[in-house]
Amino acid sequence: DHEQIAVEYDKQADSDKAAVERHRKMAQAYTTAPWAKASGAGMVAHCKALIADYEKAGKQNAEMAKMHREIGAKLK
């Protein structure tokens, strides 16, 4: 069932978006927290890399959901 597959891809895309926001907040905290001055730059870089990965995954998952919906519509 292509609609069910699309729903699963949508769920993953939503999870990816949430991870992006979580890591943006963490990067901001590492930038401003006094305790993070010594190691904050490495942590910010790590968060930025994860943000890029999750953004890419979210986009791909959304595209897969769309594709499965299109396939399902053609099969009706």
MARMIBA-662699 format. One record per atom (N, C-alpha, C, CB): residue number from 0; residue in one letter; chain; atom name; z, x, y. Coordinates in Angstrom, 1 decimal. Last residue first. Glycine has a CB too. Layout:
// MARMIBA-662699
marfi = NUM; bafi = a; vopa = A; domi = CA; Z = Z; X = X; Y = Y
...
END
This chain:
// MARMIBA-662699
marfi = 75; bafi = k; vopa = A; domi = N; Z = -8.9; X = -4.8; Y = 3.5
marfi = 75; bafi = k; vopa = A; domi = CA; Z = -8.6; X = -6.2; Y = 3.5
marfi = 75; bafi = k; vopa = A; domi = C; Z = -9.8; X = -7.1; Y = 3.5
marfi = 75; bafi = k; vopa = A; domi = CB; Z = -7.8; X = -6.6; Y = 4.7
marfi = 74; bafi = l; vopa = A; domi = N; Z = -9.6; X = -2.2; Y = 3.9
marfi = 74; bafi = l; vopa = A; domi = CA; Z = -9.5; X = -2.7; Y = 2.5
marfi = 74; bafi = l; vopa = A; domi = C; Z = -9.2; X = -4.2; Y = 2.4
marfi = 74; bafi = l; vopa = A; domi = CB; Z = -8.5; X = -1.9; Y = 1.8
marfi = 73; bafi = k; vopa = A; domi = N; Z = -9.4; X = -1.7; Y = 6.6
marfi = 73; bafi = k; vopa = A; domi = CA; Z = -10.7; X = -1.7; Y = 6.0
marfi = 73; bafi = k; vopa = A; domi = C; Z = -10.7; X = -2.3; Y = 4.6
marfi = 73; bafi = k; vopa = A; domi = CB; Z = -11.3; X = -0.3; Y = 6.0
marfi = 72; bafi = a; vopa = A; domi = N; Z = -6.6; X = -1.7; Y = 6.9
marfi = 72; bafi = a; vopa = A; domi = CA; Z = -7.4; X = -2.7; Y = 7.5
marfi = 72; bafi = a; vopa = A; domi = C; Z = -8.8; X = -2.8; Y = 6.9
marfi = 72; bafi = a; vopa = A; domi = CB; Z = -7.5; X = -2.5; Y = 9.1
marfi = 71; bafi = g; vopa = A; domi = N; Z = -6.0; X = 0.7; Y = 5.5
marfi = 71; bafi = g; vopa = A; domi = CA; Z = -5.5; X = -0.6; Y = 5.0
marfi = 71; bafi = g; vopa = A; domi = C; Z = -6.3; X = -1.8; Y = 5.6
marfi = 71; bafi = g; vopa = A; domi = CB; Z = -4.0; X = -0.8; Y = 5.3
marfi = 70; bafi = i; vopa = A; domi = N; Z = -7.1; X = 2.6; Y = 7.2
marfi = 70; bafi = i; vopa = A; domi = CA; Z = -7.6; X = 2.4; Y = 5.9
marfi = 70; bafi = i; vopa = A; domi = C; Z = -7.2; X = 1.1; Y = 5.3
marfi = 70; bafi = i; vopa = A; domi = CB; Z = -7.1; X = 3.6; Y = 5.0
marfi = 69; bafi = e; vopa = A; domi = N; Z = -5.5; X = 2.2; Y = 9.5
marfi = 69; bafi = e; vopa = A; domi = CA; Z = -7.0; X = 1.9; Y = 9.6
marfi = 69; bafi = e; vopa = A; domi = C; Z = -7.6; X = 1.8; Y = 8.2
marfi = 69; bafi = e; vopa = A; domi = CB; Z = -7.6; X = 3.1; Y = 10.3
marfi = 68; bafi = r; vopa = A; domi = N; Z = -3.0; X = 2.9; Y = 8.5
marfi = 68; bafi = r; vopa = A; domi = CA; Z = -3.2; X = 1.5; Y = 9.0
marfi = 68; bafi = r; vopa = A; domi = C; Z = -4.7; X = 1.2; Y = 9.0
marfi = 68; bafi = r; vopa = A; domi = CB; Z = -2.6; X = 1.3; Y = 10.3
marfi = 67; bafi = h; vopa = A; domi = N; Z = -3.5; X = 5.6; Y = 8.0
marfi = 67; bafi = h; vopa = A; domi = CA; Z = -3.3; X = 4.7; Y = 6.9
marfi = 67; bafi = h; vopa = A; domi = C; Z = -3.4; X = 3.2; Y = 7.3
marfi = 67; bafi = h; vopa = A; domi = CB; Z = -1.9; X = 4.9; Y = 6.3
marfi = 66; bafi = m; vopa = A; domi = N; Z = -3.9; X = 6.5; Y = 10.6
marfi = 66; bafi = m; vopa = A; domi = CA; Z = -5.0; X = 6.6; Y = 9.6
marfi = 66; bafi = m; vopa = A; domi = C; Z = -4.8; X = 5.7; Y = 8.5
marfi = 66; bafi = m; vopa = A; domi = CB; Z = -5.1; X = 8.1; Y = 9.1
marfi = 65; bafi = k; vopa = A; domi = N; Z = -1.3; X = 6.1; Y = 11.7
marfi = 65; bafi = k; vopa = A; domi = CA; Z = -2.5; X = 5.4; Y = 12.3
marfi = 65; bafi = k; vopa = A; domi = C; Z = -3.7; X = 5.4; Y = 11.2
marfi = 65; bafi = k; vopa = A; domi = CB; Z = -3.0; X = 6.1; Y = 13.6
marfi = 64; bafi = a; vopa = A; domi = N; Z = 0.1; X = 7.9; Y = 10.2
marfi = 64; bafi = a; vopa = A; domi = CA; Z = 0.5; X = 6.5; Y = 10.2
marfi = 64; bafi = a; vopa = A; domi = C; Z = -0.7; X = 5.6; Y = 10.6
marfi = 64; bafi = a; vopa = A; domi = CB; Z = 1.7; X = 6.2; Y = 11.0
marfi = 63; bafi = m; vopa = A; domi = N; Z = -1.1; X = 10.3; Y = 10.9
marfi = 63; bafi = m; vopa = A; domi = CA; Z = -1.2; X = 9.8; Y = 9.6
marfi = 63; bafi = m; vopa = A; domi = C; Z = -0.9; X = 8.4; Y = 9.4
marfi = 63; bafi = m; vopa = A; domi = CB; Z = -0.2; X = 10.7; Y = 8.7
marfi = 62; bafi = e; vopa = A; domi = N; Z = -0.3; X = 10.4; Y = 13.6
marfi = 62; bafi = e; vopa = A; domi = CA; Z = -1.7; X = 10.3; Y = 13.3
marfi = 62; bafi = e; vopa = A; domi = C; Z = -1.9; X = 9.8; Y = 11.9
marfi = 62; bafi = e; vopa = A; domi = CB; Z = -2.3; X = 11.7; Y = 13.5
marfi = 61; bafi = a; vopa = A; domi = N; Z = 2.5; X = 10.7; Y = 13.3
marfi = 61; bafi = a; vopa = A; domi = CA; Z = 2.0; X = 9.5; Y = 14.0
marfi = 61; bafi = a; vopa = A; domi = C; Z = 0.5; X = 9.3; Y = 13.7
marfi = 61; bafi = a; vopa = A; domi = CB; Z = 2.2; X = 9.6; Y = 15.5
marfi = 60; bafi = n; vopa = A; domi = N; Z = 2.5; X = 13.2; Y = 12.0
marfi = 60; bafi = n; vopa = A; domi = CA; Z = 3.0; X = 12.0; Y = 11.3
marfi = 60; bafi = n; vopa = A; domi = C; Z = 2.5; X = 10.7; Y = 12.0
marfi = 60; bafi = n; vopa = A; domi = CB; Z = 4.5; X = 12.0; Y = 11.3
marfi = 59; bafi = q; vopa = A; domi = N; Z = 1.5; X = 14.8; Y = 14.1
marfi = 59; bafi = q; vopa = A; domi = CA; Z = 0.8; X = 14.7; Y = 12.9
marfi = 59; bafi = q; vopa = A; domi = C; Z = 1.2; X = 13.5; Y = 12.1
marfi = 59; bafi = q; vopa = A; domi = CB; Z = 1.0; X = 15.9; Y = 12.0
marfi = 58; bafi = k; vopa = A; domi = N; Z = 3.6; X = 14.4; Y = 16.0
marfi = 58; bafi = k; vopa = A; domi = CA; Z = 2.2; X = 14.1; Y = 16.3
marfi = 58; bafi = k; vopa = A; domi = C; Z = 1.4; X = 13.9; Y = 15.1
marfi = 58; bafi = k; vopa = A; domi = CB; Z = 1.5; X = 15.1; Y = 17.2
marfi = 57; bafi = g; vopa = A; domi = N; Z = 5.7; X = 15.5; Y = 14.6
marfi = 57; bafi = g; vopa = A; domi = CA; Z = 5.7; X = 14.2; Y = 15.1
marfi = 57; bafi = g; vopa = A; domi = C; Z = 4.4; X = 13.6; Y = 15.4
marfi = 57; bafi = g; vopa = A; domi = CB; Z = 6.6; X = 14.0; Y = 16.3
marfi = 56; bafi = a; vopa = A; domi = N; Z = 4.9; X = 18.2; Y = 14.3
marfi = 56; bafi = a; vopa = A; domi = CA; Z = 5.1; X = 17.4; Y = 13.1
marfi = 56; bafi = a; vopa = A; domi = C; Z = 5.1; X = 15.9; Y = 13.5
marfi = 56; bafi = a; vopa = A; domi = CB; Z = 6.4; X = 17.7; Y = 12.4
marfi = 55; bafi = k; vopa = A; domi = N; Z = 4.9; X = 19.0; Y = 17.0
marfi = 55; bafi = k; vopa = A; domi = CA; Z = 3.7; X = 19.1; Y = 16.2
marfi = 55; bafi = k; vopa = A; domi = C; Z = 3.8; X = 18.1; Y = 15.0
marfi = 55; bafi = k; vopa = A; domi = CB; Z = 3.4; X = 20.5; Y = 15.8
marfi = 54; bafi = e; vopa = A; domi = N; Z = 7.6; X = 18.7; Y = 17.6
marfi = 54; bafi = e; vopa = A; domi = CA; Z = 6.6; X = 17.9; Y = 18.4
marfi = 54; bafi = e; vopa = A; domi = C; Z = 5.3; X = 17.9; Y = 17.6
marfi = 54; bafi = e; vopa = A; domi = CB; Z = 6.3; X = 18.6; Y = 19.8
marfi = 53; bafi = y; vopa = A; domi = N; Z = 8.8; X = 20.5; Y = 15.8
marfi = 53; bafi = y; vopa = A; domi = CA; Z = 9.0; X = 19.0; Y = 15.7
marfi = 53; bafi = y; vopa = A; domi = C; Z = 8.0; X = 18.2; Y = 16.5
marfi = 53; bafi = y; vopa = A; domi = CB; Z = 10.4; X = 18.7; Y = 16.1
marfi = 52; bafi = d; vopa = A; domi = N; Z = 7.8; X = 22.9; Y = 16.9
marfi = 52; bafi = d; vopa = A; domi = CA; Z = 7.5; X = 22.5; Y = 15.5
marfi = 52; bafi = d; vopa = A; domi = C; Z = 7.7; X = 21.0; Y = 15.3
marfi = 52; bafi = d; vopa = A; domi = CB; Z = 8.4; X = 23.3; Y = 14.5
marfi = 51; bafi = a; vopa = A; domi = N; Z = 8.8; X = 22.9; Y = 19.5
marfi = 51; bafi = a; vopa = A; domi = CA; Z = 7.4; X = 22.9; Y = 19.3
marfi = 51; bafi = a; vopa = A; domi = C; Z = 7.0; X = 22.5; Y = 17.9
marfi = 51; bafi = a; vopa = A; domi = CB; Z = 6.9; X = 24.4; Y = 19.5
marfi = 50; bafi = i; vopa = A; domi = N; Z = 11.6; X = 22.9; Y = 18.8
marfi = 50; bafi = i; vopa = A; domi = CA; Z = 11.0; X = 21.8; Y = 19.6
marfi = 50; bafi = i; vopa = A; domi = C; Z = 9.5; X = 21.7; Y = 19.4
marfi = 50; bafi = i; vopa = A; domi = CB; Z = 11.3; X = 22.0; Y = 21.1
marfi = 49; bafi = l; vopa = A; domi = N; Z = 11.8; X = 25.4; Y = 17.6
marfi = 49; bafi = l; vopa = A; domi = CA; Z = 12.0; X = 24.1; Y = 16.8
marfi = 49; bafi = l; vopa = A; domi = C; Z = 11.4; X = 22.9; Y = 17.5
marfi = 49; bafi = l; vopa = A; domi = CB; Z = 13.5; X = 23.9; Y = 16.5
marfi = 48; bafi = a; vopa = A; domi = N; Z = 11.4; X = 27.0; Y = 19.8
marfi = 48; bafi = a; vopa = A; domi = CA; Z = 10.5; X = 27.1; Y = 18.6
marfi = 48; bafi = a; vopa = A; domi = C; Z = 10.6; X = 25.8; Y = 17.8
marfi = 48; bafi = a; vopa = A; domi = CB; Z = 10.9; X = 28.3; Y = 17.8
marfi = 47; bafi = k; vopa = A; domi = N; Z = 13.6; X = 26.3; Y = 21.3
marfi = 47; bafi = k; vopa = A; domi = CA; Z = 12.2; X = 26.0; Y = 21.8
marfi = 47; bafi = k; vopa = A; domi = C; Z = 11.2; X = 26.1; Y = 20.7
marfi = 47; bafi = k; vopa = A; domi = CB; Z = 11.9; X = 27.0; Y = 22.9
marfi = 46; bafi = c; vopa = A; domi = N; Z = 15.7; X = 27.1; Y = 19.7
marfi = 46; bafi = c; vopa = A; domi = CA; Z = 15.6; X = 25.7; Y = 20.0
marfi = 46; bafi = c; vopa = A; domi = C; Z = 14.1; X = 25.4; Y = 20.5
marfi = 46; bafi = c; vopa = A; domi = CB; Z = 16.6; X = 25.2; Y = 21.1
marfi = 45; bafi = h; vopa = A; domi = N; Z = 15.3; X = 29.9; Y = 19.9
marfi = 45; bafi = h; vopa = A; domi = CA; Z = 15.3; X = 29.2; Y = 18.6
marfi = 45; bafi = h; vopa = A; domi = C; Z = 15.0; X = 27.7; Y = 18.8
marfi = 45; bafi = h; vopa = A; domi = CB; Z = 16.6; X = 29.5; Y = 17.9
marfi = 44; bafi = a; vopa = A; domi = N; Z = 15.6; X = 30.3; Y = 22.6
marfi = 44; bafi = a; vopa = A; domi = CA; Z = 14.3; X = 30.6; Y = 22.0
marfi = 44; bafi = a; vopa = A; domi = C; Z = 14.2; X = 29.9; Y = 20.7
marfi = 44; bafi = a; vopa = A; domi = CB; Z = 14.2; X = 32.2; Y = 21.8
marfi = 43; bafi = v; vopa = A; domi = N; Z = 18.3; X = 29.7; Y = 22.8
marfi = 43; bafi = v; vopa = A; domi = CA; Z = 17.4; X = 28.9; Y = 23.5
marfi = 43; bafi = v; vopa = A; domi = C; Z = 16.0; X = 29.1; Y = 22.9
marfi = 43; bafi = v; vopa = A; domi = CB; Z = 17.4; X = 29.3; Y = 25.0
marfi = 42; bafi = m; vopa = A; domi = N; Z = 19.4; X = 31.7; Y = 21.3
marfi = 42; bafi = m; vopa = A; domi = CA; Z = 19.6; X = 30.4; Y = 20.8
marfi = 42; bafi = m; vopa = A; domi = C; Z = 18.6; X = 29.4; Y = 21.5
marfi = 42; bafi = m; vopa = A; domi = CB; Z = 21.0; X = 29.9; Y = 21.1
marfi = 41; bafi = g; vopa = A; domi = N; Z = 18.8; X = 34.0; Y = 22.8
marfi = 41; bafi = g; vopa = A; domi = CA; Z = 18.3; X = 33.8; Y = 21.4
marfi = 41; bafi = g; vopa = A; domi = C; Z = 18.4; X = 32.4; Y = 20.9
marfi = 41; bafi = g; vopa = A; domi = CB; Z = 19.1; X = 34.8; Y = 20.5
marfi = 40; bafi = a; vopa = A; domi = N; Z = 20.3; X = 33.3; Y = 25.1
marfi = 40; bafi = a; vopa = A; domi = CA; Z = 18.8; X = 33.5; Y = 25.2
marfi = 40; bafi = a; vopa = A; domi = C; Z = 18.2; X = 33.4; Y = 23.8
marfi = 40; bafi = a; vopa = A; domi = CB; Z = 18.4; X = 34.9; Y = 25.8
marfi = 39; bafi = g; vopa = A; domi = N; Z = 23.0; X = 33.3; Y = 24.3
marfi = 39; bafi = g; vopa = A; domi = CA; Z = 22.3; X = 32.1; Y = 24.7
marfi = 39; bafi = g; vopa = A; domi = C; Z = 20.8; X = 32.2; Y = 24.6
marfi = 39; bafi = g; vopa = A; domi = CB; Z = 22.7; X = 31.6; Y = 26.0
marfi = 38; bafi = s; vopa = A; domi = N; Z = 24.7; X = 35.4; Y = 23.9
marfi = 38; bafi = s; vopa = A; domi = CA; Z = 23.7; X = 35.1; Y = 22.8
marfi = 38; bafi = s; vopa = A; domi = C; Z = 22.9; X = 33.9; Y = 23.1
marfi = 38; bafi = s; vopa = A; domi = CB; Z = 24.4; X = 34.9; Y = 21.5
marfi = 37; bafi = a; vopa = A; domi = N; Z = 26.0; X = 35.7; Y = 26.4
marfi = 37; bafi = a; vopa = A; domi = CA; Z = 25.7; X = 36.8; Y = 25.6
marfi = 37; bafi = a; vopa = A; domi = C; Z = 24.6; X = 36.5; Y = 24.6
marfi = 37; bafi = a; vopa = A; domi = CB; Z = 26.9; X = 37.4; Y = 24.9
marfi = 36; bafi = k; vopa = A; domi = N; Z = 26.4; X = 33.0; Y = 27.4
marfi = 36; bafi = k; vopa = A; domi = CA; Z = 25.7; X = 34.0; Y = 28.1
marfi = 36; bafi = k; vopa = A; domi = C; Z = 25.2; X = 35.2; Y = 27.3
marfi = 36; bafi = k; vopa = A; domi = CB; Z = 26.6; X = 34.5; Y = 29.3
marfi = 35; bafi = a; vopa = A; domi = N; Z = 27.9; X = 31.0; Y = 26.2
marfi = 35; bafi = a; vopa = A; domi = CA; Z = 26.6; X = 31.3; Y = 25.6
marfi = 35; bafi = a; vopa = A; domi = C; Z = 25.9; X = 32.4; Y = 26.3
marfi = 35; bafi = a; vopa = A; domi = CB; Z = 25.8; X = 30.1; Y = 25.5
marfi = 34; bafi = w; vopa = A; domi = N; Z = 30.1; X = 30.3; Y = 27.7
marfi = 34; bafi = w; vopa = A; domi = CA; Z = 30.4; X = 31.1; Y = 26.5
marfi = 34; bafi = w; vopa = A; domi = C; Z = 29.1; X = 31.5; Y = 25.8
marfi = 34; bafi = w; vopa = A; domi = CB; Z = 31.1; X = 30.2; Y = 25.5
marfi = 33; bafi = p; vopa = A; domi = N; Z = 29.0; X = 28.8; Y = 29.8
marfi = 33; bafi = p; vopa = A; domi = CA; Z = 29.5; X = 30.1; Y = 30.1
marfi = 33; bafi = p; vopa = A; domi = C; Z = 29.7; X = 31.0; Y = 28.8
marfi = 33; bafi = p; vopa = A; domi = CB; Z = 30.8; X = 30.0; Y = 30.8
marfi = 32; bafi = a; vopa = A; domi = N; Z = 26.0; X = 27.0; Y = 29.4
marfi = 32; bafi = a; vopa = A; domi = CA; Z = 27.4; X = 27.2; Y = 28.9
marfi = 32; bafi = a; vopa = A; domi = C; Z = 27.8; X = 28.6; Y = 29.2
marfi = 32; bafi = a; vopa = A; domi = CB; Z = 27.5; X = 26.9; Y = 27.4
marfi = 31; bafi = t; vopa = A; domi = N; Z = 23.3; X = 26.8; Y = 30.1
marfi = 31; bafi = t; vopa = A; domi = CA; Z = 24.3; X = 26.6; Y = 31.1
marfi = 31; bafi = t; vopa = A; domi = C; Z = 25.8; X = 26.9; Y = 30.7
marfi = 31; bafi = t; vopa = A; domi = CB; Z = 24.3; X = 25.2; Y = 31.6
marfi = 30; bafi = t; vopa = A; domi = N; Z = 21.7; X = 27.2; Y = 27.8
marfi = 30; bafi = t; vopa = A; domi = CA; Z = 21.3; X = 27.8; Y = 29.1
marfi = 30; bafi = t; vopa = A; domi = C; Z = 22.5; X = 27.8; Y = 30.1
marfi = 30; bafi = t; vopa = A; domi = CB; Z = 20.1; X = 27.1; Y = 29.7
marfi = 29; bafi = y; vopa = A; domi = N; Z = 22.9; X = 25.7; Y = 25.9
marfi = 29; bafi = y; vopa = A; domi = CA; Z = 22.9; X = 27.2; Y = 25.7
marfi = 29; bafi = y; vopa = A; domi = C; Z = 22.5; X = 27.9; Y = 27.0
marfi = 29; bafi = y; vopa = A; domi = CB; Z = 22.0; X = 27.6; Y = 24.6
marfi = 28; bafi = a; vopa = A; domi = N; Z = 22.3; X = 23.2; Y = 26.9
marfi = 28; bafi = a; vopa = A; domi = CA; Z = 23.7; X = 23.6; Y = 26.8
marfi = 28; bafi = a; vopa = A; domi = C; Z = 23.8; X = 25.1; Y = 26.6
marfi = 28; bafi = a; vopa = A; domi = CB; Z = 24.3; X = 22.9; Y = 25.5
marfi = 27; bafi = q; vopa = A; domi = N; Z = 19.5; X = 23.2; Y = 26.6
marfi = 27; bafi = q; vopa = A; domi = CA; Z = 20.1; X = 23.1; Y = 27.9
marfi = 27; bafi = q; vopa = A; domi = C; Z = 21.5; X = 23.6; Y = 27.9
marfi = 27; bafi = q; vopa = A; domi = CB; Z = 20.0; X = 21.6; Y = 28.4
marfi = 26; bafi = a; vopa = A; domi = N; Z = 19.3; X = 23.4; Y = 23.8
marfi = 26; bafi = a; vopa = A; domi = CA; Z = 18.8; X = 24.4; Y = 24.7
marfi = 26; bafi = a; vopa = A; domi = C; Z = 19.4; X = 24.4; Y = 26.1
marfi = 26; bafi = a; vopa = A; domi = CB; Z = 17.2; X = 24.4; Y = 24.7
marfi = 25; bafi = m; vopa = A; domi = N; Z = 20.4; X = 20.9; Y = 23.2
marfi = 25; bafi = m; vopa = A; domi = CA; Z = 21.1; X = 22.1; Y = 22.8
marfi = 25; bafi = m; vopa = A; domi = C; Z = 20.6; X = 23.3; Y = 23.6
marfi = 25; bafi = m; vopa = A; domi = CB; Z = 20.8; X = 22.4; Y = 21.3
marfi = 24; bafi = k; vopa = A; domi = N; Z = 18.5; X = 19.1; Y = 24.3
marfi = 24; bafi = k; vopa = A; domi = CA; Z = 19.9; X = 19.1; Y = 24.8
marfi = 24; bafi = k; vopa = A; domi = C; Z = 20.6; X = 20.4; Y = 24.4
marfi = 24; bafi = k; vopa = A; domi = CB; Z = 20.6; X = 17.9; Y = 24.2
marfi = 23; bafi = r; vopa = A; domi = N; Z = 16.3; X = 19.9; Y = 22.7
marfi = 23; bafi = r; vopa = A; domi = CA; Z = 16.2; X = 20.0; Y = 24.1
marfi = 23; bafi = r; vopa = A; domi = C; Z = 17.7; X = 20.0; Y = 24.7
marfi = 23; bafi = r; vopa = A; domi = CB; Z = 15.4; X = 18.9; Y = 24.8
marfi = 22; bafi = h; vopa = A; domi = N; Z = 17.3; X = 19.1; Y = 20.2
marfi = 22; bafi = h; vopa = A; domi = CA; Z = 17.1; X = 20.5; Y = 20.4
marfi = 22; bafi = h; vopa = A; domi = C; Z = 16.9; X = 20.8; Y = 21.9
marfi = 22; bafi = h; vopa = A; domi = CB; Z = 15.9; X = 21.1; Y = 19.7
marfi = 21; bafi = r; vopa = A; domi = N; Z = 17.3; X = 16.3; Y = 20.5
marfi = 21; bafi = r; vopa = A; domi = CA; Z = 18.5; X = 17.0; Y = 20.1
marfi = 21; bafi = r; vopa = A; domi = C; Z = 18.4; X = 18.5; Y = 20.5
marfi = 21; bafi = r; vopa = A; domi = CB; Z = 18.8; X = 16.9; Y = 18.6
marfi = 20; bafi = e; vopa = A; domi = N; Z = 14.6; X = 15.8; Y = 21.0
marfi = 20; bafi = e; vopa = A; domi = CA; Z = 15.5; X = 15.5; Y = 22.0
marfi = 20; bafi = e; vopa = A; domi = C; Z = 16.9; X = 16.3; Y = 21.7
marfi = 20; bafi = e; vopa = A; domi = CB; Z = 15.8; X = 14.0; Y = 22.1
marfi = 19; bafi = v; vopa = A; domi = N; Z = 13.5; X = 16.6; Y = 18.5
marfi = 19; bafi = v; vopa = A; domi = CA; Z = 13.0; X = 17.2; Y = 19.7
marfi = 19; bafi = v; vopa = A; domi = C; Z = 14.1; X = 17.0; Y = 20.8
marfi = 19; bafi = v; vopa = A; domi = CB; Z = 11.7; X = 16.6; Y = 20.2
marfi = 18; bafi = a; vopa = A; domi = N; Z = 14.7; X = 14.8; Y = 16.8
marfi = 18; bafi = a; vopa = A; domi = CA; Z = 15.1; X = 16.2; Y = 16.6
marfi = 18; bafi = a; vopa = A; domi = C; Z = 14.6; X = 16.9; Y = 17.9
marfi = 18; bafi = a; vopa = A; domi = CB; Z = 14.4; X = 16.8; Y = 15.4
marfi = 17; bafi = a; vopa = A; domi = N; Z = 13.5; X = 12.4; Y = 17.6
marfi = 17; bafi = a; vopa = A; domi = CA; Z = 14.9; X = 12.6; Y = 17.8
marfi = 17; bafi = a; vopa = A; domi = C; Z = 15.3; X = 14.0; Y = 17.7
marfi = 17; bafi = a; vopa = A; domi = CB; Z = 15.7; X = 11.7; Y = 16.7
marfi = 16; bafi = k; vopa = A; domi = N; Z = 10.9; X = 13.0; Y = 16.7
marfi = 16; bafi = k; vopa = A; domi = CA; Z = 11.2; X = 12.8; Y = 18.2
marfi = 16; bafi = k; vopa = A; domi = C; Z = 12.6; X = 12.9; Y = 18.5
marfi = 16; bafi = k; vopa = A; domi = CB; Z = 10.7; X = 11.4; Y = 18.6
marfi = 15; bafi = d; vopa = A; domi = N; Z = 11.3; X = 13.0; Y = 14.0
marfi = 15; bafi = d; vopa = A; domi = CA; Z = 10.9; X = 14.2; Y = 14.6
marfi = 15; bafi = d; vopa = A; domi = C; Z = 11.1; X = 14.1; Y = 16.1
marfi = 15; bafi = d; vopa = A; domi = CB; Z = 9.4; X = 14.4; Y = 14.4
marfi = 14; bafi = s; vopa = A; domi = N; Z = 12.0; X = 10.3; Y = 13.5
marfi = 14; bafi = s; vopa = A; domi = CA; Z = 13.0; X = 11.3; Y = 13.3
marfi = 14; bafi = s; vopa = A; domi = C; Z = 12.6; X = 12.7; Y = 13.9
marfi = 14; bafi = s; vopa = A; domi = CB; Z = 13.1; X = 11.6; Y = 11.7
marfi = 13; bafi = d; vopa = A; domi = N; Z = 9.5; X = 9.2; Y = 14.2
marfi = 13; bafi = d; vopa = A; domi = CA; Z = 10.7; X = 8.9; Y = 15.0
marfi = 13; bafi = d; vopa = A; domi = C; Z = 11.8; X = 9.9; Y = 14.8
marfi = 13; bafi = d; vopa = A; domi = CB; Z = 11.2; X = 7.5; Y = 14.6
marfi = 12; bafi = a; vopa = A; domi = N; Z = 8.0; X = 10.3; Y = 12.1
marfi = 12; bafi = a; vopa = A; domi = CA; Z = 7.6; X = 10.6; Y = 13.5
marfi = 12; bafi = a; vopa = A; domi = C; Z = 8.8; X = 10.3; Y = 14.4
marfi = 12; bafi = a; vopa = A; domi = CB; Z = 6.4; X = 9.8; Y = 13.9
marfi = 11; bafi = q; vopa = A; domi = N; Z = 9.2; X = 9.0; Y = 9.9
marfi = 11; bafi = q; vopa = A; domi = CA; Z = 9.3; X = 10.5; Y = 10.1
marfi = 11; bafi = q; vopa = A; domi = C; Z = 9.0; X = 10.9; Y = 11.5
marfi = 11; bafi = q; vopa = A; domi = CB; Z = 8.4; X = 11.2; Y = 9.1
marfi = 10; bafi = k; vopa = A; domi = N; Z = 8.5; X = 6.4; Y = 10.5
marfi = 10; bafi = k; vopa = A; domi = CA; Z = 9.9; X = 6.7; Y = 10.4
marfi = 10; bafi = k; vopa = A; domi = C; Z = 10.1; X = 8.2; Y = 10.6
marfi = 10; bafi = k; vopa = A; domi = CB; Z = 10.6; X = 6.3; Y = 9.0
marfi = 9; bafi = d; vopa = A; domi = N; Z = 5.7; X = 6.6; Y = 10.2
marfi = 9; bafi = d; vopa = A; domi = CA; Z = 6.3; X = 6.2; Y = 11.5
marfi = 9; bafi = d; vopa = A; domi = C; Z = 7.8; X = 6.6; Y = 11.6
marfi = 9; bafi = d; vopa = A; domi = CB; Z = 6.2; X = 4.7; Y = 11.7
marfi = 8; bafi = y; vopa = A; domi = N; Z = 5.5; X = 7.2; Y = 7.5
marfi = 8; bafi = y; vopa = A; domi = CA; Z = 5.1; X = 8.2; Y = 8.5
marfi = 8; bafi = y; vopa = A; domi = C; Z = 5.7; X = 7.9; Y = 9.9
marfi = 8; bafi = y; vopa = A; domi = CB; Z = 3.5; X = 8.2; Y = 8.6
marfi = 7; bafi = e; vopa = A; domi = N; Z = 6.4; X = 4.7; Y = 6.5
marfi = 7; bafi = e; vopa = A; domi = CA; Z = 7.2; X = 5.9; Y = 6.2
marfi = 7; bafi = e; vopa = A; domi = C; Z = 6.8; X = 7.0; Y = 7.2
marfi = 7; bafi = e; vopa = A; domi = CB; Z = 6.9; X = 6.4; Y = 4.8
marfi = 6; bafi = v; vopa = A; domi = N; Z = 4.4; X = 3.0; Y = 7.5
marfi = 6; bafi = v; vopa = A; domi = CA; Z = 5.8; X = 2.8; Y = 7.9
marfi = 6; bafi = v; vopa = A; domi = C; Z = 6.6; X = 4.1; Y = 7.7
marfi = 6; bafi = v; vopa = A; domi = CB; Z = 6.4; X = 1.6; Y = 7.2
marfi = 5; bafi = a; vopa = A; domi = N; Z = 2.2; X = 3.9; Y = 6.0
marfi = 5; bafi = a; vopa = A; domi = CA; Z = 2.2; X = 4.1; Y = 7.5
marfi = 5; bafi = a; vopa = A; domi = C; Z = 3.6; X = 3.9; Y = 8.0
marfi = 5; bafi = a; vopa = A; domi = CB; Z = 1.3; X = 3.1; Y = 8.1
marfi = 4; bafi = i; vopa = A; domi = N; Z = 3.0; X = 3.1; Y = 3.5
marfi = 4; bafi = i; vopa = A; domi = CA; Z = 2.8; X = 4.5; Y = 3.7
marfi = 4; bafi = i; vopa = A; domi = C; Z = 2.9; X = 4.8; Y = 5.2
marfi = 4; bafi = i; vopa = A; domi = CB; Z = 1.5; X = 5.1; Y = 3.1
marfi = 3; bafi = q; vopa = A; domi = N; Z = 2.8; X = 0.4; Y = 3.9
marfi = 3; bafi = q; vopa = A; domi = CA; Z = 4.1; X = 0.9; Y = 3.6
marfi = 3; bafi = q; vopa = A; domi = C; Z = 4.1; X = 2.5; Y = 3.8
marfi = 3; bafi = q; vopa = A; domi = CB; Z = 4.5; X = 0.6; Y = 2.2
marfi = 2; bafi = e; vopa = A; domi = N; Z = 0.0; X = 0.1; Y = 4.4
marfi = 2; bafi = e; vopa = A; domi = CA; Z = 1.0; X = -0.2; Y = 5.5
marfi = 2; bafi = e; vopa = A; domi = C; Z = 2.4; X = 0.4; Y = 5.2
marfi = 2; bafi = e; vopa = A; domi = CB; Z = 1.1; X = -1.8; Y = 5.6
marfi = 1; bafi = h; vopa = A; domi = N; Z = -1.1; X = 0.9; Y = 1.9
marfi = 1; bafi = h; vopa = A; domi = CA; Z = -1.3; X = 1.7; Y = 3.1
marfi = 1; bafi = h; vopa = A; domi = C; Z = -0.3; X = 1.4; Y = 4.2
marfi = 1; bafi = h; vopa = A; domi = CB; Z = -2.7; X = 1.7; Y = 3.6
marfi = 0; bafi = d; vopa = A; domi = N; Z = 0.0; X = 0.8; Y = -1.2
marfi = 0; bafi = d; vopa = A; domi = CA; Z = 0.0; X = 0.0; Y = 0.0
marfi = 0; bafi = d; vopa = A; domi = C; Z = 0.0; X = 0.9; Y = 1.2
marfi = 0; bafi = d; vopa = A; domi = CB; Z = 1.2; X = -1.0; Y = 0.0
END
